[in-house]
Amino acid sequence: MSPSDYNLKCKALAFDSLAQHSLPAVALLDHNLNYIFVNQAFADFNGFNANLHFGKNVSQFAGSPLISLIPFCKEKTELSNTDQENNQFRVFSSEKRPWLCRLLALSITDDKTAVAAIAVPEQSDEALQKIDQQNFQTLRQVLDNLFAFVGILTPEGVLIDANRSPLEAAGIELSDVILQKFWDCYWWTHSAAERDRIKTAIVKGIDGHTSRFDITAQMKNKIMILDFMLAPMFDAAGKLCYLIASAIDISDRTQSEAQLRESELRFRRVFDSAADGLISVDQFGCITMINPRSLEMFGYAAEELIGQPIEILVPSELTSGHRRHREKYLEHPSTRRMSERTELYAKRKDGSLFPVDIGLTHLNISGDARVLATVTDITAQKLAQQKLQLIVDEKSHLLSERTALLNEVHHRVKNNLQIISSLLNLQARSASPEVKEALTESQLRVRTMALTHQLLYEKRDFSSITLGAYLQQLCQLVRQSLSQQCLIEFDFSAVDKNLILQLEQAIPCGLFVNEVLTNAIKHAFPGRTTGLIRLELSQTLNNKISLNIIDNGIGLPTNVELNQQTSLGFQLIPTFVAQLRGELTLQRNPGTGFFVQFPAMMEAS
């Protein structure tokens, strides 16, 4: 080992041994300001575990006392180991106690210079030192717990400290922004315009002026609106020592104010554009707000009505009574119409009256009782109502005449059909058996039509009949007309007694039933003394009427077809079903069944 290496090793061992046993606090930094060595005293002074220092840069330890000395450490070539006054700085340890820190330049090679930092507690009065420490801790705790944002800047605008609130809101650490120009810090990166405003405020602060304005700031998850202030701070000699930046979050307040303004604007737009007159009256009966429709309605300008008693718009003879009603209403206010039994009139500026409808809405605004009156000019409605009443009276008179006429028409048609029936009966008396049978069937068809007009006349409703009652009377009529040895019974248990049939369908339906019943009575029960015919009547889910006529007779022979027989009845049945727009299904055994479905009148039309 050469003497030079031997000497260096001895020096290193001696440095390590001395540094581990006593003050001062010692740290060794390489040319990049990375920690090479710290003793325990320096670790305590710096506030971090000794093992965490090695290989890490000074700037990585947020809150380290050496951070504020980084600019001086970087100027290592200018450090003079003999100039103790310029190389010694007053700093605060992690416990916020004042220390004196001296920086020494260590020339390793021609182009690399290390730095040694040696710190010792500042020698001062112990009680004063303790008070300063407590005051500093209290101040720091207060600042960190403030809801407001606080930052301390150098006169050049460099951020050297900030409380916890702005850092947590932005999701950053103090090391992310310390020693940066304040306008380059994270909070203003979203807007060049906001950075320029910060620069301008700092220029004014250097000149001794305080700036205050609203500004937007970039936070962790959103853009925040701040009430920002930057004020200069002077020392005892009147020299500018710091710039103090402070701000409070007014995002919610700004949003609430904007929403309130928007709400007021929407309300005013609705209020002014309402088709009805709107008048707001305070608890003393004075007009506080009135919309353009009301001004148009009453013929006033707004300044002529605001502050005036509402009775200015009431007919003169009703003024005193209206005042009493208004006071009584305020004793038990509610939302209601002003009057539901009497006609109301309002007075225009020229003294003329016009009919109105008024609704009252009670409002409680900041403890003040107010009433919003909704005024509707019903002059046009009144005129229309009068005209409508004249039309109704006229139409009622015409309807009465028409009803009487229809009543007379049905009565006369029924009588005429009965006359025809009587003539056929007289003709049949002297006719041959074949002709007499044909005349009897024709007479039954005429009586079927006459029965329809009789029911319409009796019901006094000339548009429809109750189909169930009509069928029962028709069955009795057919049974009486066709004298037979066989006793025919009818079953109406499956007949819907409430089903209504329109006049246009009643006659073909009745004629269809007449032909089916006639055929059954004449041909279904040969050689028998009794017979049963069942009628079924109902309305299906698809709005169709289902009519079924079923007998318990001998059935319909297979060689008998509708439209192909010489019997007039079998020829007419398909015609009547077609007039009903229905569909017919035949049952030949057991017994004969006629099943027809046809649409109700509204669907058919």
C-alpha positions as CSV (number, residue, x, y, z in Angstrom):
1,M,0.0,0.0,0.0
2,S,1.4,3.4,-1.0
3,P,1.8,6.1,1.7
4,S,-0.8,8.2,-0.1
5,D,-3.5,5.4,0.0
6,Y,-2.5,4.5,3.6
7,N,-3.0,8.1,4.7
8,L,-6.4,8.4,2.9
9,K,-7.6,5.2,4.6
10,C,-6.5,6.4,8.0
11,K,-8.4,9.7,7.5
12,A,-11.5,7.9,6.4
13,L,-11.4,5.5,9.4
14,A,-10.9,8.4,11.8
15,F,-13.8,10.4,10.1
16,D,-16.1,7.4,10.4
17,S,-15.1,6.9,14.1
18,L,-15.5,10.5,15.1
19,A,-18.8,11.0,13.2
20,Q,-20.5,8.1,15.0
21,H,-19.8,9.3,18.6
22,S,-20.7,12.9,19.0
23,L,-21.9,16.1,17.5
24,P,-21.8,17.9,15.1
25,A,-24.2,16.4,12.6
26,V,-22.3,15.5,9.6
27,A,-23.3,14.6,6.0
28,L,-21.2,14.0,2.9
29,L,-22.7,14.6,-0.6
30,D,-21.2,13.8,-3.9
31,H,-20.9,16.1,-6.9
32,N,-24.6,15.4,-7.8
33,L,-25.7,16.2,-4.2
34,N,-26.5,12.5,-3.5
35,Y,-25.9,11.4,0.1
36,I,-22.7,9.4,0.5
37,F,-22.7,9.4,4.3
38,V,-24.7,10.7,7.2
39,N,-24.2,10.2,10.9
40,Q,-27.0,9.5,13.4
41,A,-26.9,13.1,14.6
42,F,-27.5,14.3,11.0
43,A,-30.3,11.8,10.5
44,D,-32.1,13.1,13.6
45,F,-31.4,16.7,12.5
46,N,-32.8,15.9,9.0
47,G,-35.8,13.9,10.3
48,F,-35.3,10.7,8.3
49,N,-33.8,7.2,9.1
50,A,-30.0,7.1,8.4
51,N,-30.3,4.1,6.1
52,L,-32.7,5.9,3.8
53,H,-30.2,8.6,2.9
54,F,-27.5,6.7,1.0
55,G,-27.6,7.2,-2.7
56,K,-30.6,9.5,-2.7
57,N,-30.6,13.1,-3.7
58,V,-31.2,16.0,-1.3
59,S,-34.4,17.1,-3.2
60,Q,-36.0,13.7,-2.5
61,F,-36.5,14.5,1.2
62,A,-39.5,16.8,1.5
63,G,-39.2,19.1,4.5
64,S,-35.4,18.5,4.8
65,P,-33.5,21.6,6.2
66,L,-31.0,21.2,3.3
67,I,-33.6,21.8,0.6
68,S,-33.4,25.5,1.1
69,L,-29.6,25.3,0.7
70,I,-29.7,23.5,-2.6
71,P,-28.9,26.7,-4.6
72,F,-25.8,27.2,-2.5
73,C,-24.7,23.6,-2.7
74,K,-24.9,23.7,-6.5
75,E,-22.5,26.6,-6.5
76,K,-19.8,24.4,-5.0
77,T,-17.0,26.0,-6.9
78,E,-17.7,29.3,-5.2
79,L,-17.6,27.8,-1.6
80,S,-14.6,29.1,0.3
81,N,-13.6,27.0,3.2
82,T,-12.0,30.0,4.8
83,D,-15.0,32.3,4.5
84,Q,-17.0,30.9,7.4
85,E,-19.5,33.7,7.5
86,N,-20.7,33.2,3.9
87,N,-20.7,29.4,4.2
88,Q,-22.8,29.3,7.4
89,F,-26.6,29.3,7.3
90,R,-29.3,29.4,9.9
91,V,-31.8,26.5,9.3
92,F,-34.5,24.6,11.2
93,S,-34.2,21.0,12.0
94,S,-37.0,18.4,11.7
95,E,-38.0,19.4,15.2
96,K,-38.2,23.0,14.1
97,R,-35.2,24.0,16.2
98,P,-32.7,26.6,14.9
99,W,-29.3,25.1,13.8
100,L,-26.2,26.6,12.2
101,C,-25.2,24.7,9.0
102,R,-21.8,25.1,7.4
103,L,-21.1,23.9,3.9
104,L,-17.5,22.8,2.9
105,A,-16.3,22.2,-0.6
106,L,-14.3,19.0,-1.1
107,S,-12.2,18.9,-4.2
108,I,-12.1,15.2,-5.3
109,T,-10.8,15.7,-8.9
110,D,-10.3,18.6,-11.2
111,D,-13.9,18.5,-12.4
112,K,-15.7,17.0,-9.4
113,T,-16.3,18.7,-6.1
114,A,-18.2,17.0,-3.2
115,V,-19.9,18.9,-0.3
116,A,-19.7,18.3,3.4
117,A,-22.5,19.7,5.5
118,I,-21.9,20.2,9.2
119,A,-24.7,21.3,11.5
120,V,-24.8,22.3,15.2
121,P,-27.6,23.6,17.3
122,E,-27.7,27.4,17.5
123,Q,-26.4,28.5,20.8
124,S,-29.1,30.8,22.4
125,D,-31.1,31.2,25.5
126,E,-32.7,27.8,26.2
127,A,-36.1,29.1,27.3
128,L,-36.3,31.4,24.3
129,Q,-35.3,28.5,22.0
130,K,-38.1,26.3,23.5
131,I,-40.7,29.1,23.1
132,D,-39.6,29.7,19.5
133,Q,-39.9,26.0,18.8
134,Q,-43.4,25.8,20.4
135,N,-44.5,28.9,18.5
136,F,-43.3,27.5,15.2
137,Q,-44.9,24.1,15.8
138,T,-48.2,25.8,16.7
139,L,-48.0,28.1,13.7
140,R,-47.3,25.1,11.4
141,Q,-50.1,23.1,12.9
142,V,-52.5,26.0,12.4
143,L,-51.4,26.5,8.8
144,D,-51.7,22.8,8.0
145,N,-55.2,22.6,9.5
146,L,-56.5,25.7,7.7
147,F,-59.2,25.2,5.1
148,A,-57.6,28.0,3.2
149,F,-54.6,27.6,0.9
150,V,-51.4,29.3,2.0
151,G,-48.1,29.6,0.2
152,I,-44.9,31.5,1.0
153,L,-42.9,33.0,-1.9
154,T,-39.6,34.7,-2.1
155,P,-39.7,38.3,-3.4
156,E,-38.7,36.8,-6.8
157,G,-41.9,34.6,-6.8
158,V,-40.2,31.2,-5.9
159,L,-42.4,29.0,-3.7
160,I,-40.5,28.0,-0.5
161,D,-43.4,26.6,1.6
162,A,-47.1,25.7,1.4
163,N,-49.6,24.4,3.9
164,R,-51.2,21.0,3.6
165,S,-54.6,22.0,2.1
166,P,-53.5,23.0,-1.5
167,L,-51.1,19.9,-1.7
168,E,-53.8,17.4,-0.7
169,A,-56.4,19.0,-2.9
170,A,-54.1,18.7,-5.9
171,G,-52.8,15.2,-4.9
172,I,-49.2,16.3,-4.9
173,E,-46.3,16.6,-2.4
174,L,-44.4,19.7,-1.3
175,S,-41.3,18.4,-3.2
176,D,-43.3,18.5,-6.4
177,V,-43.6,22.3,-6.3
178,I,-41.0,23.7,-3.8
179,L,-38.4,26.0,-5.3
180,Q,-40.4,26.5,-8.5
181,K,-41.6,29.8,-9.8
182,F,-45.1,30.1,-8.4
183,W,-46.7,30.5,-11.8
184,D,-45.0,27.3,-13.0
185,C,-46.5,25.2,-10.2
186,Y,-48.9,22.4,-10.8
187,W,-52.0,24.4,-9.9
188,W,-51.7,26.7,-12.9
189,T,-50.6,24.2,-15.6
190,H,-54.0,24.0,-17.2
191,S,-54.1,27.6,-18.4
192,A,-51.5,30.0,-19.8
193,A,-53.9,32.9,-19.1
194,E,-54.0,32.0,-15.3
195,R,-50.2,31.8,-15.2
196,D,-50.0,35.3,-16.7
197,R,-52.4,36.5,-14.0
198,I,-50.2,35.0,-11.3
199,K,-47.1,36.7,-12.8
200,T,-48.9,40.1,-12.9
201,A,-49.9,39.7,-9.3
202,I,-46.3,38.9,-8.3
203,V,-45.1,42.0,-10.1
204,K,-47.6,44.1,-8.2
205,G,-46.6,42.4,-5.0
206,I,-42.9,43.4,-5.5
207,D,-44.2,46.9,-5.9
208,G,-45.9,46.6,-2.6
209,H,-49.5,46.1,-3.8
210,T,-52.0,43.4,-2.8
211,S,-53.9,41.6,-5.6
212,R,-57.2,39.8,-5.1
213,F,-59.3,38.1,-7.8
214,D,-61.1,34.8,-8.7
215,I,-59.0,32.3,-10.5
216,T,-59.3,28.7,-11.6
217,A,-56.8,26.1,-10.3
218,Q,-56.0,22.5,-11.4
219,M,-56.7,20.1,-8.6
220,K,-56.6,16.3,-8.5
221,N,-60.0,15.5,-10.1
222,K,-61.4,18.8,-11.2
223,I,-60.8,22.5,-11.9
224,M,-61.5,24.5,-8.7
225,I,-62.5,28.2,-8.5
226,L,-60.5,30.1,-5.9
227,D,-60.8,33.5,-4.2
228,F,-57.1,34.3,-4.6
229,M,-55.0,36.9,-2.8
230,L,-51.3,37.7,-3.0
231,A,-49.9,40.2,-0.5
232,P,-46.4,41.5,0.2
233,M,-44.8,41.0,3.6
234,F,-42.2,43.4,5.0
235,D,-39.6,43.0,7.8
236,A,-39.0,45.5,10.6
237,A,-36.9,47.6,8.4
238,G,-39.6,47.9,5.8
239,K,-37.8,45.6,3.3
240,L,-39.9,43.2,1.3
241,C,-39.0,39.7,2.6
242,Y,-41.8,37.4,1.4
243,L,-44.9,37.3,-0.8
244,I,-47.8,35.5,0.9
245,A,-50.3,33.7,-1.4
246,S,-53.6,32.6,0.0
247,A,-56.9,31.3,-1.4
248,I,-60.2,29.7,-0.5
249,D,-62.3,27.3,-2.5
250,I,-65.4,29.1,-3.8
251,S,-66.4,26.5,-6.4
252,D,-69.7,25.5,-4.6
253,R,-70.5,29.1,-3.8
254,T,-69.9,30.2,-7.4
255,Q,-71.9,27.3,-8.7
256,S,-74.8,28.1,-6.3
257,E,-74.7,31.7,-7.3
258,A,-74.7,30.8,-11.0
259,Q,-77.6,28.4,-10.4
260,L,-79.5,31.0,-8.5
261,R,-79.0,33.6,-11.2
262,E,-80.0,31.0,-13.8
263,S,-83.1,30.1,-11.7
264,E,-84.0,33.7,-11.3
265,L,-83.6,34.3,-15.1
266,R,-85.7,31.3,-15.9
267,F,-88.4,32.4,-13.4
268,R,-88.4,35.9,-14.9
269,R,-88.6,34.5,-18.5
270,V,-91.6,32.3,-17.5
271,F,-93.2,35.1,-15.5
272,D,-92.9,37.6,-18.3
273,S,-93.9,35.2,-21.1
274,A,-97.0,33.7,-19.3
275,A,-100.1,33.8,-21.4
276,D,-102.2,34.8,-18.3
277,G,-101.7,37.9,-16.2
278,L,-99.5,37.4,-13.1
279,I,-99.6,39.9,-10.2
280,S,-97.6,39.5,-7.0
281,V,-99.0,41.3,-4.0
282,D,-97.3,41.7,-0.6
283,Q,-99.0,41.2,2.9
284,F,-100.1,44.9,2.8
285,G,-101.9,44.4,-0.5
286,C,-99.4,46.4,-2.6
287,I,-98.3,45.2,-6.0
288,T,-94.7,44.1,-6.1
289,M,-94.4,42.4,-9.5
290,I,-96.5,42.4,-12.6
291,N,-95.9,40.7,-16.0
292,P,-96.4,42.2,-19.5
293,R,-99.6,40.4,-20.1
294,S,-101.2,42.0,-17.0
295,L,-100.0,45.5,-18.2
296,E,-101.5,44.8,-21.6
297,M,-104.8,43.6,-20.0
298,F,-105.2,46.6,-17.7
299,G,-103.7,49.3,-19.9
300,Y,-101.1,50.5,-17.4
301,A,-97.3,50.9,-17.5
302,A,-95.3,49.0,-14.9
303,E,-94.2,52.1,-12.9
304,E,-97.9,53.1,-12.6
305,L,-98.8,49.9,-10.7
306,I,-95.7,48.8,-8.7
307,G,-96.2,49.8,-5.1
308,Q,-99.9,50.6,-5.6
309,P,-102.7,48.8,-3.7
310,I,-104.3,45.9,-5.6
311,E,-107.7,47.6,-5.2
312,I,-106.7,50.0,-8.1
313,L,-107.7,47.1,-10.4
314,V,-111.0,46.3,-8.6
315,P,-114.3,47.9,-9.6
316,S,-114.9,51.0,-7.4
317,E,-118.1,49.6,-5.7
318,L,-116.2,46.5,-4.6
319,T,-113.1,48.1,-3.2
320,S,-113.9,48.0,0.5
321,G,-115.3,44.5,0.3
322,H,-112.2,43.3,-1.6
323,R,-109.9,44.7,1.1
324,R,-111.8,42.7,3.8
325,H,-111.7,39.5,1.7
326,R,-108.0,40.0,1.2
327,E,-107.3,40.4,4.9
328,K,-109.4,37.4,5.7
329,Y,-107.7,35.3,3.1
330,L,-104.2,36.0,4.6
331,E,-105.5,34.7,8.0
332,H,-105.9,31.2,6.4
333,P,-104.1,31.4,3.0
334,S,-104.3,28.5,0.5
335,T,-104.1,27.9,-3.3
336,R,-107.5,28.2,-4.8
337,R,-109.7,30.1,-7.2
338,M,-110.8,33.5,-6.0
339,S,-114.5,32.7,-6.5
340,E,-116.3,29.7,-7.9
341,R,-119.9,30.9,-7.6
342,T,-119.9,34.6,-8.6
343,E,-118.7,36.3,-11.8
344,L,-115.6,38.5,-11.3
345,Y,-114.8,41.7,-13.1
346,A,-111.6,43.8,-13.2
347,K,-111.2,47.5,-13.9
348,R,-108.9,48.8,-16.7
349,K,-107.1,52.1,-16.5
350,D,-109.8,53.8,-18.5
351,G,-112.5,52.6,-16.0
352,S,-114.0,49.9,-18.2
353,L,-114.8,46.5,-16.7
354,F,-114.1,43.1,-18.2
355,P,-114.8,39.5,-16.9
356,V,-111.9,37.6,-15.4
357,D,-111.1,34.3,-13.7
358,I,-108.6,34.7,-10.9
359,G,-106.5,32.0,-9.1
360,L,-104.7,32.7,-5.8
361,T,-101.4,31.1,-4.8
362,H,-99.9,31.8,-1.4
363,L,-96.1,32.4,-1.2
364,N,-93.9,32.7,1.8
365,I,-90.7,34.4,0.8
366,S,-88.2,35.0,3.6
367,G,-91.0,35.1,6.2
368,D,-93.0,37.6,4.1
369,A,-96.5,36.5,3.1
370,R,-97.2,37.2,-0.5
371,V,-100.0,36.2,-2.9
372,L,-99.6,35.5,-6.6
373,A,-102.7,36.2,-8.5
374,T,-103.2,34.6,-11.9
375,V,-105.6,36.7,-13.9
376,T,-107.3,35.4,-17.1
377,D,-109.4,37.6,-19.3
378,I,-112.4,35.5,-20.2
379,T,-114.2,38.0,-22.4
380,A,-113.8,35.8,-25.4
381,Q,-114.9,32.7,-23.5
382,K,-118.0,34.6,-22.3
383,L,-118.9,35.6,-25.9
384,A,-118.2,32.0,-27.1
385,Q,-120.3,30.6,-24.3
386,Q,-123.2,32.9,-25.2
387,K,-123.0,31.9,-28.8
388,L,-122.8,28.2,-27.9
389,Q,-125.8,28.5,-25.7
390,L,-127.8,30.0,-28.6
391,I,-126.7,27.1,-30.8
392,V,-127.5,24.6,-28.1
393,D,-131.0,26.1,-27.7
394,E,-131.5,26.1,-31.4
395,K,-130.3,22.5,-31.8
396,S,-132.3,21.3,-28.9
397,H,-135.5,22.8,-30.5
398,L,-134.6,21.1,-33.8
399,L,-133.8,17.8,-32.0
400,S,-137.2,17.9,-30.2
401,E,-139.0,18.4,-33.5
402,R,-136.9,15.7,-35.2
403,T,-137.6,13.3,-32.3
404,A,-141.3,13.9,-32.6
405,L,-141.1,13.4,-36.4
406,L,-139.2,10.1,-36.1
407,N,-141.6,8.9,-33.4
408,E,-144.5,9.6,-35.7
409,V,-142.7,7.9,-38.7
410,H,-142.1,4.7,-36.7
411,H,-145.6,4.8,-35.5
412,R,-147.0,5.2,-39.0
413,V,-144.7,2.6,-40.5
414,K,-145.7,0.1,-37.8
415,N,-149.4,0.8,-38.5
416,N,-148.9,0.5,-42.3
417,L,-147.1,-2.8,-41.9
418,Q,-150.0,-4.0,-39.7
419,I,-152.5,-3.0,-42.4
420,I,-150.5,-5.0,-44.9
421,S,-150.5,-7.9,-42.6
422,S,-154.3,-7.7,-42.2
423,L,-154.7,-7.5,-46.0
424,L,-152.6,-10.7,-46.4
425,N,-154.6,-12.4,-43.7
426,L,-157.9,-11.5,-45.5
427,Q,-156.5,-12.7,-48.8
428,A,-155.4,-16.0,-47.2
429,R,-158.9,-16.8,-46.0
430,S,-160.2,-17.6,-49.5
431,A,-157.0,-18.9,-51.0
432,S,-156.0,-22.5,-51.7
433,P,-153.9,-24.3,-49.1
434,E,-150.6,-23.7,-51.0
435,V,-151.3,-20.0,-51.5
436,K,-152.6,-19.6,-48.0
437,E,-149.3,-21.1,-46.6
438,A,-147.3,-18.6,-48.8
439,L,-149.4,-15.7,-47.7
440,T,-149.1,-16.7,-44.0
441,E,-145.3,-16.7,-44.4
442,S,-145.3,-13.3,-46.1
443,Q,-147.6,-12.0,-43.3
444,L,-145.1,-13.2,-40.7
445,R,-142.2,-11.5,-42.4
446,V,-144.2,-8.2,-42.5
447,R,-145.1,-8.6,-38.8
448,T,-141.4,-9.2,-38.0
449,M,-140.5,-5.8,-39.5
450,A,-143.5,-4.2,-37.8
451,L,-142.2,-5.5,-34.4
452,T,-138.9,-3.7,-34.9
453,H,-140.7,-0.4,-35.5
454,Q,-143.0,-1.0,-32.5
455,L,-140.0,-1.6,-30.2
456,L,-138.3,1.6,-31.4
457,Y,-141.5,3.5,-30.9
458,E,-142.0,2.2,-27.4
459,K,-138.3,2.7,-26.4
460,R,-138.1,6.3,-27.7
461,D,-134.6,5.5,-29.0
462,F,-134.7,5.4,-32.7
463,S,-131.1,4.2,-33.3
464,S,-131.0,0.8,-31.5
465,I,-133.0,-1.9,-29.8
466,T,-132.2,-4.5,-27.1
467,L,-131.7,-7.6,-29.1
468,G,-132.5,-10.2,-26.3
469,A,-136.0,-8.7,-25.7
470,Y,-136.6,-8.4,-29.4
471,L,-135.8,-12.1,-30.0
472,Q,-138.1,-13.2,-27.2
473,Q,-141.1,-11.3,-28.6
474,L,-140.3,-12.5,-32.1
475,C,-140.3,-16.1,-31.0
476,Q,-143.7,-15.7,-29.4
477,L,-145.0,-14.0,-32.5
478,V,-143.8,-16.9,-34.8
479,R,-145.2,-19.5,-32.4
480,Q,-148.7,-17.8,-32.4
481,S,-148.7,-17.4,-36.2
482,L,-147.8,-21.0,-37.1
483,S,-150.6,-23.1,-35.5
484,Q,-149.2,-26.6,-35.1
485,Q,-150.1,-29.7,-33.2
486,C,-146.6,-29.7,-31.8
487,L,-146.0,-27.7,-28.6
488,I,-142.8,-25.6,-29.1
489,E,-140.7,-24.5,-26.1
490,F,-138.0,-21.8,-26.3
491,D,-134.8,-21.7,-24.2
492,F,-133.5,-18.2,-23.7
493,S,-131.1,-19.0,-20.8
494,A,-128.0,-18.3,-22.9
495,V,-129.2,-14.9,-24.3
496,D,-127.3,-11.8,-23.2
497,K,-130.2,-9.5,-22.2
498,N,-128.1,-6.3,-22.3
499,L,-126.8,-6.6,-25.9
500,I,-127.7,-3.7,-28.1
501,L,-128.3,-3.9,-31.8
502,Q,-128.3,-0.9,-34.2
503,L,-131.4,-0.2,-36.3
504,E,-129.6,-1.1,-39.6
505,Q,-128.9,-4.6,-38.3
506,A,-132.1,-5.2,-36.4
507,I,-134.4,-5.8,-39.4
508,P,-132.1,-8.3,-41.3
509,C,-131.3,-10.0,-38.0
510,G,-135.1,-10.3,-37.2
511,L,-135.9,-11.6,-40.7
512,F,-133.1,-14.2,-40.4
513,V,-134.4,-15.5,-37.1
514,N,-138.0,-15.5,-38.5
515,E,-136.9,-17.8,-41.4
516,V,-135.0,-20.2,-39.2
517,L,-137.8,-20.4,-36.6
518,T,-140.4,-20.9,-39.3
519,N,-138.4,-23.7,-40.9
520,A,-137.8,-25.4,-37.5
521,I,-141.5,-25.3,-36.4
522,K,-142.7,-26.5,-39.8
523,H,-140.2,-29.3,-40.5
524,A,-138.0,-30.2,-37.5
525,F,-140.6,-32.1,-35.4
526,P,-142.8,-34.3,-37.6
527,G,-145.0,-36.7,-35.7
528,R,-144.0,-35.2,-32.3
529,T,-146.1,-33.3,-29.7
530,T,-143.2,-31.3,-28.2
531,G,-140.1,-29.6,-29.5
532,L,-137.3,-27.3,-28.0
533,I,-135.6,-24.5,-29.8
534,R,-132.6,-22.9,-27.9
535,L,-131.3,-19.4,-28.7
536,E,-127.8,-18.3,-27.7
537,L,-126.7,-14.7,-27.9
538,S,-123.4,-13.2,-26.8
539,Q,-120.6,-10.8,-27.8
540,T,-117.1,-12.3,-28.5
541,L,-113.7,-10.9,-27.5
542,N,-113.1,-9.6,-31.0
543,N,-116.2,-7.5,-30.9
544,K,-118.5,-9.8,-32.9
545,I,-122.0,-10.8,-32.1
546,S,-122.6,-14.5,-32.0
547,L,-126.2,-15.7,-32.6
548,N,-127.0,-19.5,-32.5
549,I,-130.4,-21.2,-33.1
550,I,-130.5,-24.9,-32.3
551,D,-133.5,-27.3,-32.3
552,N,-133.7,-30.9,-31.0
553,G,-135.6,-32.1,-34.1
554,I,-134.8,-34.6,-36.7
555,G,-131.9,-32.7,-38.3
556,L,-131.3,-31.3,-41.7
557,P,-131.0,-33.9,-44.6
558,T,-127.7,-33.9,-46.4
559,N,-129.4,-33.2,-49.8
560,V,-130.8,-29.9,-48.5
561,E,-128.6,-26.9,-49.2
562,L,-129.2,-23.2,-48.8
563,N,-129.7,-21.2,-52.0
564,Q,-130.5,-24.5,-53.9
565,Q,-134.0,-25.1,-52.6
566,T,-137.4,-24.0,-54.0
567,S,-138.2,-22.8,-50.4
568,L,-138.2,-19.0,-50.3
569,G,-137.0,-19.1,-46.7
570,F,-133.9,-21.1,-47.5
571,Q,-133.2,-18.7,-50.4
572,L,-133.6,-15.6,-48.1
573,I,-131.4,-16.8,-45.2
574,P,-128.0,-16.3,-47.0
575,T,-129.2,-12.9,-48.1
576,F,-130.0,-11.7,-44.6
577,V,-126.6,-13.1,-43.3
578,A,-124.9,-11.2,-46.1
579,Q,-126.7,-8.0,-45.1
580,L,-125.3,-8.5,-41.6
581,R,-121.8,-9.1,-43.0
582,G,-121.8,-12.3,-41.1
583,E,-120.6,-15.9,-41.5
584,L,-123.1,-18.8,-41.3
585,T,-122.3,-22.3,-40.2
586,L,-124.8,-25.2,-40.4
587,Q,-125.2,-28.2,-38.0
588,R,-127.2,-31.0,-39.5
589,N,-127.2,-33.6,-36.7
590,P,-128.2,-34.0,-33.9
591,G,-130.9,-31.5,-34.5
592,T,-130.5,-28.5,-36.8
593,G,-128.2,-25.6,-35.8
594,F,-127.7,-22.2,-37.5
595,F,-124.6,-20.5,-36.1
596,V,-123.9,-16.9,-37.4
597,Q,-121.3,-14.4,-36.3
598,F,-121.5,-10.8,-37.5
599,P,-119.6,-7.6,-36.5
600,A,-121.0,-5.0,-34.2
601,M,-122.3,-1.9,-36.0
602,M,-119.2,0.3,-35.4
603,E,-116.8,-2.3,-36.8
604,A,-119.2,-3.1,-39.7
605,S,-119.3,0.6,-40.6
